[in-house]
Amino acid sequence: MTDTIFAPATAPGQAAVAVVRLSGPQTRRALAALAGRLPRRRMAGLRTLKTPDGQAIDQALTLWFPGPASYTGEDSAEFHVHGGAAVVAALLQALTDLGLRLAEPGEFTRRAFENGKLDLAQAEGVADLIAAETEAQRRQALDQLRGALGRAQAGWRDALVEALAMFEAAVDFPDEEVPADVAERAGPHLDHLIAELQAALEGVQRAERVRDGYRIALVGAPNAGKSTLLNALAGREAAIVTATPGTTRDVIEVHLRLGGYKVVLADTAGQRDTADEIEAEGVRRARAWSRGADLRIWVVDGAGQTPAPPPPGLKAGDLCVISKADLPPGAETGRAQLECRALELELHRISARETADLSALEAVLTDHVVEALAGSEPPAATRLRHAALLGEALERLTRARAHEEELELAAEDVRLAGRALDRITGRIHPEDVLDRVFSSFCIGK
């Protein structure tokens, strides 16, 4: 990491202030060349920035962070300039003329990781915090940035070291004065660790839903009122509503915030047998999206006279919403009520035109979301990468418990479990893993 890098740390476009960051061995030289003299360490100083040939760029607040007491662990600096595009462009050009280069996505945080300022899980927390849209996402990302997973991993590793020491004592010193049951004493440590890893693994799914959104699918027959309900909950015309059956051909997603959590609500094609190739593909996509959803809402035309069977894939605890409650009930209402009891669905009768009905339904959905995603504390492991490594460690430890009579094999499995856990926080970090993690960052981070 001999290059000195720079990048805007604020979004492009006109703004009151834009921030440009620098990091690397030539930071001090570049700061002095542009600002004339350095500000005091970690204190803002007002300076007139000038190009290498003496042309004024802007008046700016400048900050100087000598390494290792900086975000990246290297000499770093920031320029806080006026946010006009021409000002930022002139500053970036001046930095280029001084021999600095534009940073790659995530390069600042990657340098922080390489210099021991963050572990890999904390670096992922930085990315999640930047992308956070809801309060729950912010809390979860901040907890990871503060090192929650690293602390958990350190505890797991201590338990592994303790168990491994017992196995190796039995293997390497069989004739020494060690207790005869020393290897057996590793069992409780492994059992406790297996339970903790299983709990952490279960938390990943909740964390993924906090990040990506709790998924709710609107399903049912054509013209049941799904698109109308979607528009009413979204508060905008997201889906086309007509009296023609089969208007919705594809999955239409809208993002909501319920109880402080991100929710993805999807209107899906009306499910029926059809010879229309395009509509049939829409039905296939509807069923696929519904299967992967966390909650399904079966929407029934409460005024309809032709009862339709419930769509496939409904589960106990899903919702049945009988729409058009402002109209006289038809035969579909009675059929749906019977099906709801048989399938153990929550039944709600509403009119999308009534604000009170929509508010009540929104409250019900909020309860479902909060119950599914809330917990006493955010999960330690939050990504599929973490889940894969936890699963690998769990498999190794389970095998170690099965090798109680073959101590060498048990010790090796414990050792490999430790290596899997080390990769979570980057203590062992193949380059392809780092490339995948940091490629998702924005340029200035």
C-alpha positions as CSV (number, residue, x, y, z in Angstrom):
1,M,0.0,0.0,0.0
2,T,2.5,2.6,-1.2
3,D,0.1,4.6,-3.2
4,T,-1.6,7.7,-1.7
5,I,-5.3,7.6,-2.6
6,F,-8.1,10.2,-2.6
7,A,-11.9,10.2,-3.2
8,P,-15.0,12.2,-2.6
9,A,-16.6,11.0,0.7
10,T,-20.0,12.7,-0.1
11,A,-22.5,11.9,-2.8
12,P,-22.2,13.6,-6.2
13,G,-24.4,16.5,-7.1
14,Q,-24.8,20.1,-5.8
15,A,-24.6,20.5,-2.1
16,A,-23.5,23.0,0.6
17,V,-20.4,21.0,1.4
18,A,-18.4,18.2,-0.2
19,V,-15.7,16.2,1.6
20,V,-12.7,14.8,-0.2
21,R,-10.5,12.3,1.7
22,L,-6.8,11.3,1.4
23,S,-4.8,8.4,2.8
24,G,-1.3,7.2,2.3
25,P,2.4,8.2,2.7
26,Q,2.1,11.3,0.4
27,T,-0.8,12.8,2.3
28,R,1.3,15.3,4.3
29,R,3.0,16.5,1.2
30,A,-0.2,16.9,-0.8
31,L,-1.9,18.7,2.1
32,A,0.9,21.2,2.4
33,A,1.1,21.7,-1.3
34,L,-2.6,22.6,-1.6
35,A,-3.2,24.3,1.8
36,G,0.1,26.0,2.2
37,R,0.5,24.8,5.8
38,L,-0.9,22.0,7.8
39,P,-3.6,22.5,10.4
40,R,-3.1,21.3,13.9
41,R,-3.5,17.5,14.3
42,R,-7.2,16.5,14.4
43,M,-8.3,20.1,14.4
44,A,-10.0,21.9,11.5
45,G,-8.2,24.8,9.9
46,L,-9.5,27.3,7.3
47,R,-7.2,27.4,4.3
48,T,-7.3,28.7,0.7
49,L,-6.6,25.7,-1.5
50,K,-4.4,26.3,-4.5
51,T,-3.4,24.3,-7.5
52,P,0.3,23.4,-8.0
53,D,0.6,26.4,-10.4
54,G,-0.9,28.8,-7.7
55,Q,-4.5,29.1,-8.9
56,A,-7.1,29.3,-6.1
57,I,-9.6,26.4,-5.9
58,D,-11.7,27.3,-2.9
59,Q,-11.7,28.2,0.8
60,A,-11.9,25.0,2.7
61,L,-11.8,23.4,6.1
62,T,-8.8,21.1,6.2
63,L,-8.1,18.3,8.7
64,W,-4.9,16.4,9.3
65,F,-4.9,12.9,10.9
66,P,-1.3,11.5,11.2
67,G,-1.2,7.7,11.3
68,P,-1.6,5.4,13.0
69,A,-4.3,7.4,14.8
70,S,-6.6,7.6,11.8
71,Y,-9.4,5.6,10.2
72,T,-7.1,3.8,7.8
73,G,-4.1,3.7,10.2
74,E,-2.1,5.7,7.6
75,D,-1.5,9.5,7.4
76,S,-4.9,10.8,6.3
77,A,-6.6,14.2,5.6
78,E,-9.9,15.7,4.6
79,F,-10.9,18.8,2.6
80,H,-14.3,20.2,3.3
81,V,-15.0,22.4,0.3
82,H,-18.1,24.1,-1.1
83,G,-20.2,21.4,-2.8
84,G,-20.4,22.7,-6.4
85,A,-19.4,20.2,-9.0
86,A,-16.7,22.6,-10.5
87,V,-15.1,23.0,-7.1
88,V,-14.9,19.3,-6.5
89,A,-13.6,18.6,-10.0
90,A,-10.9,21.2,-9.6
91,L,-9.7,19.7,-6.3
92,L,-9.7,16.2,-7.7
93,Q,-7.7,17.3,-10.7
94,A,-5.2,19.1,-8.4
95,L,-4.7,15.9,-6.4
96,T,-4.2,13.9,-9.6
97,D,-1.6,16.5,-10.7
98,L,0.3,15.9,-7.4
99,G,0.6,12.2,-8.3
100,L,-2.2,10.8,-6.1
101,R,-4.7,8.3,-7.5
102,L,-8.5,7.9,-7.2
103,A,-9.4,5.2,-4.6
104,E,-11.0,1.9,-5.6
105,P,-14.4,1.1,-4.0
106,G,-13.9,0.2,-0.4
107,E,-10.2,0.9,-0.5
108,F,-10.2,3.2,2.6
109,T,-11.9,0.5,4.7
110,R,-9.7,-2.2,3.2
111,R,-6.6,-0.3,4.3
112,A,-8.2,0.0,7.8
113,F,-8.6,-3.7,7.8
114,E,-5.1,-4.4,6.6
115,N,-3.6,-2.1,9.2
116,G,-5.5,-3.7,12.0
117,K,-8.0,-0.9,12.7
118,L,-11.0,-3.1,11.9
119,D,-11.6,-6.8,11.6
120,L,-13.4,-8.1,8.5
121,A,-16.8,-8.4,10.3
122,Q,-16.5,-4.7,11.4
123,A,-15.7,-3.7,7.9
124,E,-18.9,-5.4,6.7
125,G,-20.7,-3.4,9.5
126,V,-19.4,-0.2,7.9
127,A,-20.9,-1.1,4.6
128,D,-24.2,-2.0,6.2
129,L,-24.2,1.2,8.2
130,I,-23.8,3.2,5.0
131,A,-26.6,1.3,3.3
132,A,-29.0,1.4,6.4
133,E,-32.5,2.7,5.6
134,T,-34.3,1.9,8.8
135,E,-33.7,2.2,12.5
136,A,-33.3,-1.6,12.8
137,Q,-30.7,-1.8,10.1
138,R,-28.8,1.1,11.7
139,R,-28.8,-0.6,15.1
140,Q,-27.7,-4.0,13.7
141,A,-24.9,-2.4,11.6
142,L,-23.7,-0.3,14.4
143,D,-23.5,-3.3,16.7
144,Q,-21.4,-5.1,14.2
145,L,-19.2,-2.1,13.6
146,R,-18.6,-2.0,17.4
147,G,-17.2,-5.5,17.2
148,A,-20.1,-7.7,18.4
149,L,-19.2,-10.6,16.1
150,G,-15.5,-10.2,16.8
151,R,-16.1,-10.5,20.5
152,A,-18.3,-13.5,20.1
153,Q,-15.7,-15.1,17.8
154,A,-12.9,-14.5,20.4
155,G,-15.0,-16.3,23.0
156,W,-15.6,-19.2,20.7
157,R,-11.9,-19.4,19.9
158,D,-11.0,-19.5,23.5
159,A,-13.3,-22.4,24.0
160,L,-11.8,-24.2,21.1
161,V,-8.3,-23.6,22.4
162,E,-9.2,-25.0,25.7
163,A,-10.7,-28.2,24.1
164,L,-7.8,-28.6,21.8
165,A,-5.3,-28.3,24.6
166,M,-7.1,-31.2,26.4
167,F,-7.1,-33.4,23.3
168,E,-3.4,-32.7,22.6
169,A,-2.4,-33.3,26.2
170,A,-4.0,-36.8,25.9
171,V,-2.4,-37.5,22.5
172,D,1.1,-36.0,23.0
173,F,1.7,-36.9,26.7
174,P,0.0,-40.3,27.3
175,D,2.7,-41.4,29.8
176,E,3.0,-38.1,31.7
177,E,1.2,-37.2,34.9
178,V,-2.0,-35.9,33.2
179,P,-5.5,-37.0,34.3
180,A,-6.7,-40.1,32.6
181,D,-10.0,-38.4,31.6
182,V,-8.3,-35.3,30.2
183,A,-9.8,-35.9,26.7
184,E,-13.3,-36.5,28.1
185,R,-13.1,-33.1,29.8
186,A,-13.2,-31.5,26.3
187,G,-16.7,-32.8,25.7
188,P,-18.6,-30.2,27.8
189,H,-16.6,-27.4,26.2
190,L,-17.5,-28.7,22.7
191,D,-21.2,-29.2,23.6
192,H,-21.5,-25.6,24.9
193,L,-19.8,-24.3,21.8
194,I,-21.9,-26.3,19.5
195,A,-25.0,-24.8,21.1
196,E,-23.7,-21.3,20.8
197,L,-22.8,-21.7,17.1
198,Q,-26.3,-23.2,16.4
199,A,-27.9,-20.1,18.1
200,A,-25.6,-17.8,16.1
201,L,-26.5,-19.6,12.9
202,E,-30.2,-19.3,13.6
203,G,-29.7,-15.5,14.1
204,V,-28.3,-15.0,10.6
205,Q,-31.6,-15.5,8.9
206,R,-33.2,-12.8,11.1
207,A,-30.3,-10.5,10.4
208,E,-30.6,-11.0,6.7
209,R,-34.3,-10.1,6.8
210,V,-33.5,-7.0,8.8
211,R,-31.0,-6.0,6.1
212,D,-32.9,-7.0,3.0
213,G,-36.4,-6.6,4.2
214,Y,-39.2,-8.8,5.6
215,R,-41.0,-10.2,2.5
216,I,-44.8,-10.2,2.3
217,A,-46.6,-11.6,-0.8
218,L,-50.1,-10.7,-1.9
219,V,-51.6,-13.8,-3.5
220,G,-55.0,-14.8,-4.8
221,A,-57.2,-15.1,-7.9
222,P,-57.3,-12.5,-10.6
223,N,-59.3,-9.3,-9.8
224,A,-59.4,-10.2,-6.0
225,G,-58.2,-6.7,-5.1
226,K,-54.4,-7.4,-4.7
227,S,-53.2,-4.4,-6.7
228,T,-55.7,-2.1,-5.0
229,L,-54.5,-3.2,-1.6
230,L,-50.9,-2.8,-2.6
231,N,-51.5,0.8,-3.7
232,A,-53.4,1.6,-0.6
233,L,-50.7,0.3,1.7
234,A,-47.9,1.9,-0.4
235,G,-49.8,5.2,-0.5
236,R,-49.2,5.6,-4.2
237,E,-50.2,4.1,-7.6
238,A,-47.5,1.4,-7.8
239,A,-49.6,-1.1,-9.6
240,I,-52.1,-0.8,-12.5
241,V,-55.7,-1.4,-11.4
242,T,-58.3,-2.4,-14.0
243,A,-61.4,-4.5,-14.2
244,T,-59.7,-6.8,-16.7
245,P,-58.5,-10.1,-15.1
246,G,-54.8,-10.8,-15.4
247,T,-53.7,-7.2,-15.6
248,T,-50.7,-7.9,-13.3
249,R,-48.3,-10.1,-15.2
250,D,-45.1,-9.7,-13.1
251,V,-44.2,-9.3,-9.5
252,I,-44.4,-5.6,-8.4
253,E,-42.5,-4.8,-5.3
254,V,-42.8,-1.8,-3.0
255,H,-40.7,-1.0,0.1
256,L,-42.4,-0.1,3.3
257,R,-41.3,0.6,6.8
258,L,-43.3,-1.1,9.5
259,G,-42.2,-1.0,13.2
260,G,-38.8,0.4,12.2
261,Y,-38.1,-2.5,9.9
262,K,-37.8,-2.6,6.1
263,V,-40.6,-4.6,4.4
264,V,-40.9,-5.7,0.8
265,L,-44.5,-6.0,-0.2
266,A,-45.2,-7.7,-3.5
267,D,-48.2,-7.7,-5.7
268,T,-48.3,-11.0,-7.7
269,A,-50.1,-12.2,-10.8
270,G,-53.6,-13.7,-10.2
271,Q,-53.2,-17.4,-9.9
272,R,-55.3,-19.4,-12.3
273,D,-54.9,-22.0,-15.1
274,T,-54.3,-20.1,-18.4
275,A,-53.2,-20.8,-21.9
276,D,-51.7,-17.3,-22.2
277,E,-47.9,-17.9,-22.2
278,I,-47.1,-14.5,-20.7
279,E,-49.8,-14.8,-17.9
280,A,-48.6,-18.4,-17.2
281,E,-45.1,-17.1,-16.6
282,G,-46.5,-14.5,-14.3
283,V,-48.3,-17.2,-12.3
284,R,-45.0,-19.2,-12.1
285,R,-43.2,-16.1,-10.8
286,A,-46.0,-15.4,-8.3
287,R,-45.8,-18.8,-6.8
288,A,-42.0,-18.7,-6.6
289,W,-42.0,-15.3,-4.9
290,S,-44.7,-16.5,-2.5
291,R,-42.8,-19.6,-1.5
292,G,-39.8,-17.5,-0.5
293,A,-41.9,-14.9,1.4
294,D,-42.0,-14.6,5.2
295,L,-45.7,-13.9,5.2
296,R,-48.4,-14.5,2.6
297,I,-51.7,-12.5,2.4
298,W,-54.4,-14.4,0.5
299,V,-56.6,-11.6,-0.9
300,V,-60.2,-12.7,-1.6
301,D,-62.9,-10.8,-3.5
302,G,-65.5,-10.4,-0.8
303,A,-68.2,-9.5,-3.3
304,G,-67.4,-12.3,-5.7
305,Q,-69.9,-14.9,-6.6
306,T,-67.4,-17.6,-8.0
307,P,-65.5,-19.1,-5.1
308,A,-61.8,-19.8,-5.9
309,P,-59.6,-22.3,-4.1
310,P,-56.8,-20.9,-1.9
311,P,-53.5,-20.5,-3.7
312,P,-50.9,-23.2,-3.1
313,G,-48.2,-22.5,-0.5
314,L,-50.3,-20.9,2.3
315,K,-49.1,-21.8,5.8
316,A,-50.6,-21.6,9.2
317,G,-50.3,-18.1,10.5
318,D,-50.6,-16.5,7.1
319,L,-53.3,-13.9,6.6
320,C,-56.5,-14.0,4.6
321,V,-57.9,-10.5,3.7
322,I,-61.4,-10.5,2.4
323,S,-61.6,-7.3,0.3
324,K,-64.4,-5.0,-0.8
325,A,-66.1,-5.1,2.7
326,D,-68.0,-2.0,1.6
327,L,-70.0,-4.2,-0.8
328,P,-72.5,-6.9,0.0
329,P,-70.7,-10.2,0.7
330,G,-70.7,-12.8,-2.1
331,A,-70.3,-16.6,-2.2
332,E,-66.5,-16.2,-2.1
333,T,-66.7,-14.7,1.4
334,G,-68.3,-17.8,2.9
335,R,-65.9,-20.2,1.1
336,A,-62.9,-18.2,2.3
337,Q,-64.1,-18.2,5.9
338,L,-64.2,-22.0,5.8
339,E,-60.8,-22.3,4.2
340,C,-59.3,-20.0,6.7
341,R,-60.4,-22.1,9.6
342,A,-59.1,-25.3,7.9
343,L,-55.7,-23.7,7.1
344,E,-55.4,-21.8,10.4
345,L,-55.1,-18.4,8.7
346,E,-55.8,-15.0,10.3
347,L,-59.0,-13.6,8.8
348,H,-59.5,-9.9,8.2
349,R,-62.4,-8.2,6.3
350,I,-61.5,-4.8,5.0
351,S,-62.3,-2.1,2.4
352,A,-59.3,-0.5,0.8
353,R,-61.3,2.7,0.7
354,E,-61.6,2.9,4.5
355,T,-58.7,4.5,6.2
356,A,-59.5,2.8,9.5
357,D,-59.5,-0.6,7.9
358,L,-56.1,0.0,6.3
359,S,-54.7,1.3,9.6
360,A,-55.9,-1.8,11.4
361,L,-54.4,-4.1,8.7
362,E,-51.1,-2.1,8.8
363,A,-51.0,-2.6,12.6
364,V,-51.5,-6.4,12.2
365,L,-48.7,-6.5,9.6
366,T,-46.4,-4.5,11.9
367,D,-47.0,-7.0,14.7
368,H,-46.0,-9.8,12.5
369,V,-42.8,-8.0,11.4
370,V,-41.8,-7.0,14.9
371,E,-42.4,-10.5,16.3
372,A,-40.3,-12.1,13.5
373,L,-37.4,-9.6,13.6
374,A,-37.2,-8.1,17.0
375,G,-35.0,-9.7,19.6
376,S,-33.4,-8.9,22.9
377,E,-30.2,-7.9,21.0
378,P,-29.0,-7.9,17.4
379,P,-27.6,-11.1,16.0
380,A,-23.8,-11.4,16.2
381,A,-23.6,-13.0,12.7
382,T,-25.4,-11.1,10.0
383,R,-24.4,-12.4,6.6
384,L,-24.5,-15.5,4.5
385,R,-20.7,-15.5,4.5
386,H,-20.9,-15.8,8.3
387,A,-23.5,-18.5,8.1
388,A,-21.3,-20.6,5.7
389,L,-18.3,-20.4,8.1
390,L,-20.4,-21.1,11.2
391,G,-21.9,-24.1,9.4
392,E,-18.5,-25.4,8.6
393,A,-17.2,-25.0,12.1
394,L,-20.4,-26.6,13.5
395,E,-19.9,-29.6,11.2
396,R,-16.3,-30.0,12.3
397,L,-17.2,-29.8,16.0
398,T,-20.0,-32.4,15.5
399,R,-17.5,-34.7,13.9
400,A,-15.1,-34.1,16.7
401,R,-17.7,-35.3,19.2
402,A,-18.2,-38.4,17.1
403,H,-14.4,-39.2,17.2
404,E,-14.2,-39.6,21.0
405,E,-12.1,-42.7,20.6
406,E,-9.9,-41.3,17.9
407,L,-8.3,-38.4,19.6
408,E,-6.0,-37.4,16.7
409,L,-9.0,-37.0,14.4
410,A,-11.0,-35.2,17.0
411,A,-8.1,-32.7,17.6
412,E,-7.8,-32.1,13.8
413,D,-11.5,-31.4,13.5
414,V,-11.3,-28.9,16.4
415,R,-8.4,-27.2,14.7
416,L,-10.2,-26.9,11.4
417,A,-13.3,-25.5,13.2
418,G,-11.0,-22.8,14.6
419,R,-9.7,-21.9,11.2
420,A,-13.3,-21.5,9.9
421,L,-14.1,-19.2,12.8
422,D,-10.9,-17.2,12.2
423,R,-12.0,-16.5,8.6
424,I,-15.2,-14.8,9.9
425,T,-13.2,-11.8,11.3
426,G,-10.4,-12.1,8.7
427,R,-7.6,-13.6,10.8
428,I,-7.2,-16.0,7.9
429,H,-8.3,-14.1,4.7
430,P,-7.9,-15.4,1.2
431,E,-7.7,-12.5,-1.3
432,D,-10.9,-13.6,-3.1
433,V,-12.8,-13.1,0.1
434,L,-11.5,-9.6,0.6
435,D,-12.2,-8.7,-3.0
436,R,-15.8,-9.8,-2.6
437,V,-16.3,-8.0,0.7
438,F,-14.8,-4.6,-0.3
439,S,-16.2,-4.5,-3.8
440,S,-19.6,-3.7,-2.4
441,F,-18.4,-0.4,-0.9
442,C,-18.8,3.1,-2.3
443,I,-15.8,4.9,-3.8
444,G,-15.0,7.2,-0.8
445,K,-15.2,4.5,1.9
